[in-house]
Amino acid sequence: MRADRLVATLLVLQRRGKVTAAELAEELEISVKTARRDLEALAVSGIPVYAQPGRNGGWQLLGGARTDLSGLTENEARTLFLVAGPASTATPEAKAALRKLVQALPETFRADAEAAAASTVLDAASWGTELAKQPAFLQELRHAVVSGRQVRLGYSDRQRSETTRIVHPLGVVEKGSTWYLVANTDKGMRTFRVNRVRSVELTDDKVVRPEGFDLHETWKGIVAAVEEKRASAQAIVHVPTRAIYGLRMSFGPSTEVLGPAPDSFDGQEQVTVRVGAPSAWVIAQNLAAWAGYVDVIDPPEVREHLASIGRALVARYGREPAVR
């Protein structure tokens, strides 16, 4: 893309001071004609680039002028404007910082990026609900992570039992509408729901980060462990292919299509699917919505629970209501 080349051209000028069209063409692997046209475009856009004729001539930035560009590509610039746009859900501080950053782009690079800022509305609230507010103490925990300081954390667990402990904040993660703090403790790595944090007191002690710690990889491991617990019970079922989307809505990542089923339903192709949940009873509850469309192959406990659910429904709704 041309915007990418213009940025690259400007960076080459900054690094080398002076460059000929032929040298630029060789470095960027473009034609000399294209290189000369890009250099002229920079000059026309208002960037102080000028050509010096003669044997030792070339193109250079007037007075050694520089810009704060850091190798942004066209798509990256658009993304920055998208995040910093008025419709973004980023914090005001993040928007302000990003707007300052994108101002480093030359004027001619901004048109597409600014269009991106106004192209999208991010509405994270579902229909009938309001956007969840950021939990208290989120900013304090972010500050602790960035400054690398340990905190004295007041926390309420699932049983609403409150404790206070010293933790080493390593990162914060937003999953869905819930924020989590990943921290090291004297009992090892722990994850805390930020909406259960009751107090945060920064200490003067520095955070001790595990060697090679990577927040992204650590969180992937946490998610995998949680999903494994959530899918400790599993079942094999045959369903029409159109049911796969609904199963994924109910069972999440544990839904795995194993292949085509050996039979069909009303002439429709069926597939064999593995689903998981915390218990066979929960699996049956989720499958009950599919009624006669699902055939549970294994385990027998899920079939028994489905039969129990069916009997309960028949007992309640299978007879004519009494006339009063």
C-alpha positions as CSV (number, residue, x, y, z in Angstrom):
1,M,0.0,0.0,0.0
2,R,1.3,3.5,-0.8
3,A,0.8,4.9,2.7
4,D,3.1,2.1,4.0
5,R,5.7,3.0,1.4
6,L,5.5,6.7,2.2
7,V,6.1,5.9,5.9
8,A,9.0,3.6,5.0
9,T,10.5,6.3,2.8
10,L,10.3,8.9,5.5
11,L,12.0,6.5,7.9
12,V,14.8,5.8,5.4
13,L,15.4,9.5,5.0
14,Q,15.6,9.9,8.8
15,R,18.0,7.1,9.2
16,R,20.3,7.8,6.2
17,G,20.1,11.6,6.0
18,K,20.3,11.7,2.2
19,V,19.3,9.1,-0.4
20,T,18.9,8.9,-4.1
21,A,15.8,7.5,-5.8
22,A,17.9,4.5,-7.0
23,E,19.1,3.8,-3.4
24,L,15.6,4.1,-2.1
25,A,14.3,1.8,-4.8
26,E,16.9,-0.8,-3.9
27,E,16.2,-0.7,-0.2
28,L,12.4,-0.8,-0.5
29,E,12.4,-3.2,-3.5
30,I,10.4,-0.9,-5.7
31,S,11.1,0.7,-9.1
32,V,13.1,3.9,-9.4
33,K,10.1,5.6,-10.9
34,T,8.0,4.7,-8.0
35,A,10.6,5.8,-5.5
36,R,10.9,9.2,-7.2
37,R,7.1,9.6,-7.2
38,D,6.9,8.8,-3.5
39,L,9.7,11.3,-2.7
40,E,7.8,13.9,-4.6
41,A,4.6,13.0,-2.8
42,L,6.2,13.6,0.5
43,A,7.5,17.0,-0.6
44,V,4.0,18.0,-1.9
45,S,2.4,16.9,1.4
46,G,4.3,19.5,3.3
47,I,7.1,17.4,4.7
48,P,10.4,19.3,4.3
49,V,11.9,16.9,1.8
50,Y,13.9,18.4,-1.1
51,A,16.0,17.2,-3.9
52,Q,19.7,18.3,-4.3
53,P,20.9,18.0,-8.0
54,G,24.4,17.0,-9.0
55,R,26.8,14.1,-8.7
56,N,26.6,14.0,-4.9
57,G,23.0,15.0,-4.8
58,G,19.9,13.2,-3.6
59,W,16.9,13.6,-1.4
60,Q,17.0,14.7,2.2
61,L,15.0,16.2,5.0
62,L,15.5,19.9,5.3
63,G,17.6,20.8,8.4
64,G,17.6,17.2,9.5
65,A,13.9,17.4,10.3
66,R,12.5,14.4,12.1
67,T,9.1,13.1,13.0
68,D,8.0,10.8,15.8
69,L,6.9,8.0,13.5
70,S,7.8,4.5,14.7
71,G,7.2,2.5,11.6
72,L,3.4,2.5,11.7
73,T,1.7,0.8,8.7
74,E,-1.5,2.1,7.1
75,N,-3.6,-0.6,8.9
76,E,-1.9,0.1,12.2
77,A,-2.6,3.8,11.9
78,R,-6.2,3.1,11.1
79,T,-6.4,0.9,14.2
80,L,-5.0,3.6,16.4
81,F,-7.6,6.0,15.2
82,L,-10.3,3.4,15.7
83,V,-9.3,2.9,19.3
84,A,-9.0,6.6,19.9
85,G,-12.2,7.5,18.1
86,P,-15.2,9.2,19.9
87,A,-17.3,5.9,19.7
88,S,-14.6,3.8,21.4
89,T,-15.0,2.3,24.8
90,A,-11.4,3.1,25.7
91,T,-10.8,5.2,28.8
92,P,-10.5,9.0,28.3
93,E,-6.8,8.8,29.3
94,A,-6.2,6.1,26.6
95,K,-8.0,8.1,24.0
96,A,-6.0,11.2,24.8
97,A,-2.7,9.4,24.6
98,L,-3.6,7.7,21.3
99,R,-4.7,10.9,19.7
100,K,-1.4,12.5,20.6
101,L,0.4,9.5,19.2
102,V,-1.4,9.5,15.8
103,Q,-0.7,13.2,15.4
104,A,2.8,12.1,14.6
105,L,1.5,11.0,11.3
106,P,2.0,13.3,8.3
107,E,-1.2,15.2,7.3
108,T,-1.7,13.2,4.1
109,F,-1.6,9.9,6.0
110,R,-4.5,10.9,8.3
111,A,-7.6,10.9,6.0
112,D,-8.2,7.1,6.0
113,A,-7.3,6.8,9.6
114,E,-9.6,9.6,10.7
115,A,-12.4,8.0,8.7
116,A,-11.8,4.8,10.7
117,A,-12.4,6.8,13.9
118,A,-15.9,7.6,12.8
119,S,-16.7,4.3,11.1
120,T,-17.6,2.2,14.1
121,V,-19.7,2.3,17.2
122,L,-18.7,-0.1,19.9
123,D,-21.7,-0.9,22.1
124,A,-20.7,-3.7,24.5
125,A,-24.1,-3.8,26.2
126,S,-26.5,-6.6,25.2
127,W,-30.1,-5.7,24.4
128,G,-32.1,-4.9,27.5
129,T,-28.9,-4.4,29.6
130,E,-26.6,-1.5,30.4
131,L,-22.9,-1.4,29.8
132,A,-21.1,-2.8,32.8
133,K,-19.1,-0.1,34.7
134,Q,-15.5,-0.6,35.4
135,P,-15.0,-2.1,38.8
136,A,-13.6,-0.1,41.7
137,F,-9.9,-0.2,42.2
138,L,-9.2,-1.2,38.6
139,Q,-7.1,1.9,37.9
140,E,-5.2,1.4,41.2
141,L,-4.3,-2.1,40.2
142,R,-3.2,-1.0,36.7
143,H,-1.0,1.6,38.3
144,A,0.5,-1.1,40.6
145,V,1.2,-3.3,37.6
146,V,2.9,-0.6,35.6
147,S,4.9,0.8,38.6
148,G,5.9,-2.7,39.6
149,R,4.8,-2.3,43.3
150,Q,3.4,-4.9,45.6
151,V,-0.1,-4.2,47.1
152,R,-1.9,-5.1,50.2
153,L,-5.1,-6.5,48.8
154,G,-8.4,-6.7,50.6
155,Y,-10.5,-9.4,48.9
156,S,-13.9,-11.1,49.3
157,D,-14.1,-14.7,48.0
158,R,-17.1,-16.6,46.8
159,Q,-18.3,-17.3,50.3
160,R,-18.0,-13.5,51.0
161,S,-15.2,-14.2,53.4
162,E,-12.9,-11.2,53.4
163,T,-9.1,-11.5,53.8
164,T,-6.1,-9.2,53.4
165,R,-2.9,-10.3,51.7
166,I,0.3,-9.0,50.0
167,V,0.3,-9.7,46.3
168,H,2.6,-9.1,43.4
169,P,0.4,-7.6,40.6
170,L,1.5,-8.9,37.2
171,G,-1.3,-7.9,34.9
172,V,-5.1,-7.2,34.5
173,V,-7.3,-9.0,32.0
174,E,-10.8,-8.3,30.8
175,K,-12.8,-11.4,29.8
176,G,-16.3,-10.6,28.7
177,S,-17.5,-8.0,31.1
178,T,-15.4,-9.2,34.0
179,W,-11.9,-7.9,35.0
180,Y,-9.3,-10.2,36.6
181,L,-6.0,-9.4,38.3
182,V,-3.2,-11.9,37.7
183,A,-0.8,-11.8,40.7
184,N,1.9,-13.8,42.3
185,T,1.4,-14.6,46.0
186,D,3.2,-16.6,48.7
187,K,1.1,-19.5,47.6
188,G,1.9,-19.2,43.9
189,M,0.2,-17.6,41.0
190,R,-3.4,-16.5,41.7
191,T,-6.3,-14.9,39.8
192,F,-8.6,-12.4,41.5
193,R,-11.9,-11.0,40.2
194,V,-11.4,-7.2,40.4
195,N,-15.1,-6.7,41.4
196,R,-14.4,-8.6,44.6
197,V,-11.5,-6.4,45.6
198,R,-12.4,-4.4,48.7
199,S,-9.2,-2.4,49.1
200,V,-5.8,-1.7,47.4
201,E,-2.9,-0.2,49.3
202,L,0.4,0.2,47.4
203,T,3.6,-0.7,49.3
204,D,7.1,0.5,48.7
205,D,8.3,-3.1,47.8
206,K,9.0,-4.0,44.3
207,V,7.1,-6.7,42.4
208,V,9.0,-10.0,41.9
209,R,8.2,-11.2,38.4
210,P,8.6,-14.9,37.7
211,E,11.4,-15.4,35.1
212,G,10.1,-15.4,31.6
213,F,6.6,-14.3,32.7
214,D,4.3,-13.5,29.8
215,L,0.8,-12.3,30.7
216,H,-0.8,-13.5,27.4
217,E,0.6,-17.0,27.7
218,T,-0.2,-17.2,31.4
219,W,-3.8,-16.2,30.8
220,K,-4.1,-18.8,28.0
221,G,-3.1,-21.4,30.5
222,I,-5.6,-20.1,33.1
223,V,-8.4,-20.2,30.6
224,A,-7.5,-23.7,29.5
225,A,-7.5,-24.9,33.1
226,V,-10.9,-23.3,33.8
227,E,-12.4,-24.7,30.6
228,E,-11.1,-28.2,31.5
229,K,-12.9,-27.9,34.9
230,R,-16.0,-26.6,33.3
231,A,-16.1,-29.6,31.0
232,S,-15.1,-32.3,33.4
233,A,-18.2,-34.3,32.3
234,Q,-18.6,-35.1,28.6
235,A,-21.1,-36.7,26.3
236,I,-21.1,-37.9,22.7
237,V,-24.2,-37.0,20.7
238,H,-25.6,-37.1,17.2
239,V,-27.3,-33.9,16.0
240,P,-28.3,-32.3,12.7
241,T,-25.6,-30.0,11.3
242,R,-27.8,-27.0,11.9
243,A,-27.6,-27.7,15.7
244,I,-23.9,-27.2,16.0
245,Y,-24.2,-23.4,16.4
246,G,-26.7,-23.8,19.2
247,L,-24.6,-26.4,21.0
248,R,-21.6,-24.0,20.9
249,M,-23.8,-21.3,22.4
250,S,-24.7,-23.7,25.3
251,F,-21.4,-25.6,25.8
252,G,-18.8,-23.1,24.6
253,P,-15.3,-24.3,23.6
254,S,-15.9,-27.8,24.8
255,T,-18.1,-28.4,21.7
256,E,-16.0,-30.5,19.3
257,V,-17.3,-31.9,16.0
258,L,-15.9,-35.4,15.6
259,G,-17.2,-36.1,12.1
260,P,-20.3,-37.3,10.2
261,A,-22.7,-39.5,12.1
262,P,-23.5,-42.9,10.7
263,D,-27.3,-42.1,10.5
264,S,-29.5,-39.3,9.5
265,F,-32.5,-37.4,10.9
266,D,-35.5,-36.9,8.7
267,G,-33.2,-37.2,5.7
268,Q,-30.8,-34.5,7.1
269,E,-27.1,-35.0,7.5
270,Q,-26.1,-35.5,11.1
271,V,-22.7,-35.1,12.8
272,T,-21.1,-36.7,15.9
273,V,-20.3,-34.0,18.5
274,R,-18.6,-34.1,21.9
275,V,-19.8,-31.6,24.5
276,G,-18.7,-30.9,28.0
277,A,-20.1,-29.4,31.2
278,P,-19.4,-29.6,35.0
279,S,-21.8,-32.6,35.3
280,A,-23.9,-35.1,33.4
281,W,-27.0,-33.3,34.8
282,V,-25.9,-29.9,33.4
283,I,-25.3,-31.6,30.0
284,A,-28.8,-33.0,30.0
285,Q,-30.4,-29.7,31.0
286,N,-28.7,-28.0,28.0
287,L,-29.5,-30.8,25.6
288,A,-33.2,-30.9,26.7
289,A,-33.9,-27.8,24.6
290,W,-33.2,-29.8,21.5
291,A,-35.8,-32.4,22.4
292,G,-36.1,-35.0,19.6
293,Y,-33.2,-33.5,17.5
294,V,-30.5,-34.9,19.7
295,D,-29.5,-38.6,20.2
296,V,-27.2,-39.1,23.1
297,I,-24.8,-42.0,22.4
298,D,-22.8,-41.9,25.7
299,P,-22.8,-41.8,28.7
300,P,-25.9,-43.5,30.0
301,E,-26.2,-41.0,32.9
302,V,-27.1,-38.2,30.4
303,R,-29.8,-40.3,28.8
304,E,-31.2,-41.1,32.2
305,H,-31.3,-37.4,33.2
306,L,-33.0,-36.5,29.9
307,A,-35.6,-39.2,30.5
308,S,-36.1,-37.8,34.0
309,I,-36.6,-34.3,32.6
310,G,-39.0,-35.6,30.0
311,R,-41.1,-37.4,32.7
312,A,-41.2,-34.3,34.8
313,L,-42.4,-32.2,31.8
314,V,-45.1,-34.8,30.8
315,A,-46.3,-35.0,34.4
316,R,-46.7,-31.2,34.6
317,Y,-47.8,-30.4,31.0
318,G,-48.9,-33.7,29.4
319,R,-52.6,-33.6,30.6
320,E,-55.4,-31.2,29.9
321,P,-55.6,-28.4,32.4
322,A,-58.5,-28.7,34.8
323,V,-61.6,-26.6,34.0
324,R,-62.4,-24.2,36.7
